[in-house]
Amino acid sequence: MNALTNFWYRSAYKRAIIQGAAILVVVFVGLGLAGQISNLENVHAPTFTSSPPFLTFDFLNARAGIALSHGLIFDIDSNDSRMDAILNGAWNTIRLASVLIGFASIMGLLVGIGRLSDFYLIRKACTLYVEILRNIPALLQIYIWYVVIWLTTPAITNAIQIDINFFGLELLQNFIIVSNKGFAIPWLVGHDNLGVWLFIGAVALVGAILLRRYLQKRQDDVGGNQRTNRYPILILLLISLVAYILLDSPFTGQTPHIIRSGAGGAIQNYQGGMVITGEFLAIVVALGFYTASFISEIVRGSILSLPAGQAEAAKALGLSAYQRLTLIILPQALRTMIPPLGNQYINMTKNTSIAVAIGFSDVVFATRTISNNAGHSLEIFTTLLVIYLVMALFISSVMNGLNWYVQRSGI
Amino acid sequence: MSMSWLRRGFLLSMLALASVALIACSSDDGDTTSGSNADSAASGESTLEKVKDRGILKCGISGSLPGFSQLEADGSYTGFDADYCRAVAAAVFGDSSKVEFVETTGANRFETLASGEVDVLIRNTTWTLSRDSDLKQSFAAPTFYDGQGMMVKADSPFQTLEDMDGATVCVNQGTTTELNLASQFLERGLTYTALTFETTDLLQEAFVAGRCDGWTTDKSGLASRRGVYPDGPDALRILAVTMSKEPLGPLTRHGDDEWFDIVAWVTFGTFQAEELGVTSGNVDAQIANPDSVAVALMLGVGYDGGDVTDMGLAVGPQFLQAVLKQVGNYGEIYERNITPLGLERAGSLNALWTNGGLIYSPPIR
């Protein structure tokens, strides 16, 4: 062994050299990229003209000049700034992603369990679902849901109005209205006293929880049935009743109806209630079904990864199929399920960017329109990148937290 | 023993990677310098030299706008914009076929031009102040005066925008269309909902289904879609209102005035030729024996045995000869591409100034 090989065999040196080399690679690649970007800067700024500084975001403060549709809660009009338009688009994306995560999880759980069912028909139907939906591109599925299914519902001039009648009593007229403008459903409209109500509600809830804890402790210490659920619920109801008598209701239920405007009332729109647009719904259904096919495989895999003895022991104890699933199988399967589930949620959130294809005003739509009118695509794409990164990191951190909780507590 | 080989192999591959990265970086640096050289060439020195060295003109078009630029089944491009690309190539090379068409989208077109990927952008682009100054592009003469219109179903009662309060309007994404729509409705105190689509085909599906009350884009675009509407053109009506000024024309990068002049005067040349009655049919006869001094100056020939006047354009005094022979004058280009869309030229802004339109060329002398 000569000195050189001796040197290599000292792991401390070797590690230092390998890591040093890796850092060098990263630094040089980074420098190369920076060179490309400054090159781009040159493109934007020909040598002989004065040019705006590189990567400035001032233009985002200018008037957007566009209005975004599909808004809920926040609405912007064309006088708001470009940044407002982008944030409003981001809000639409977040709204879409949250609904999607809920929908796809439930759907995926059902199909995943269904694939392990003892019933031949359910098992095969779920297999068919997975194999068809996960193998068709998501964009195509969105098109199909939108064009073939959603756009073929009647136009608003022939809207389907569903009333609720009870033995001849016309309880709710226009409970739900369906047309290709979307679903209009009843919604609650908050009164001025909503804030007070929320405060009272919070206080009552905290009180009830504290009471339950106290009763629980007493039951443990003294024994006997201390009615740990009954009294807290009674207290909650009592406070609500007193508040209702004093303050009146915090909400009014509002049913949707159709209003007419324009020449000869030729234009019809929904008013009141909440409107879920067809575009929103088509994306939720299409992307939800699509992602659910992947989630169901995660669910199935996690369940199958448990030792068969768990289910058999539960069966031997006389637990019902439902009890076996909810008490024994799922809580354990959850441990292996959560990390890959987080991946699917992040994927799905990023996939919402194709929603723009059928006219949904998400963050991609807002940024694209603005870059079209104002240029500055490098800045716009940087903004878009940051927004998606924040969303993905948020989902990731929530899932990591959940994972930590499940691993630790072992529910 | 095998372990140590593995490690050595790993180490070696790391070193190899590092050196590759180093080489890549140094060549990157090379690129940066050559890039900025090319850039200063693009902006300060000569796009013309670059185009001549390459032997082909790179022209940015849309590629999917019937009448303006459309990819045909045989791989060629037809349309008004495509013909203007050919006209510039004819002026530079004397050969209108020396064009490489580069399809651009509404979103990437300005970057394509700014980065030097195309030499000239002829893609239904509206001349606006912010595009001229903020995006650093130079607009040559508008070749087509468009305006945003509103199309509705023929059996609807709408005659004006005021009739459309509360309407849902289908919009093509990625143009100034959305801005114009917003300000037109805002100024009139009307409410509306915009439903913005990426592709016109999907927009049409939604419109047919009655999802929208109106359909807005440039009037030329509306006319071309009306022509191919599934229920026939008579099922649709374009309102009289013009919501915006949309002067469309070729554009080049800021800074290369020589190149800008060529593109601008090729454009003006097609106007001037129509005004003087020079067409692809009679241009050879006019070259041999020009009708007037103006024709002789335009075609770069002597009048009545006189000398040729070179007005100093970098492509020589005869640049319009090939343009007119191979592509034709403005009227011919319009007739070939826009008339089939059903857009009447007479009485529109696109008529010659002598006929009450805006197509006007500064004198060529």
Interface residues (C-beta under 8 A of the other chain):
Chain A: W8 Y9 K14 I17 I18 A21 A22 L24 V25 F28 V29 L31 G32 G35 Q36 S38 N39 L40 N42 V43 H44 P46 T47 F48 T49 S51 P52 F59 G65 I66 A67 S69 D77 S78 N79 Y143 Y146 V147 L151 T152 A155 I156 T157 N180 K181 I259 S261 G262 A263 G264 A266 I267 N269 G278 E279 V356 A357 I358 G359 S361 F365 R368 T369 S371 N372 N373 A374 G375 S377
Chain B: S4 R7 R8 F10 L11 M14 L15 L17 A18 A21 L22 A24 C25 D28 D29 D31 T32 G35 S36 D39 S40 A42 S43 G44 G106 A107 N108 F110 E111 A114 S115 G116 S130 R131 D134 L135 K136 S156 P157 F158 Q159 D163 M164 D165 G166 A167 T168 C170 Q173 G174 T175 T176 E178 L179 A182 S183 L186 Y192 T193 A194 L195 T196 F197 E198 T199 L202 L203 E205 A206 A209 G210 R211 D213 R253 H254 G255
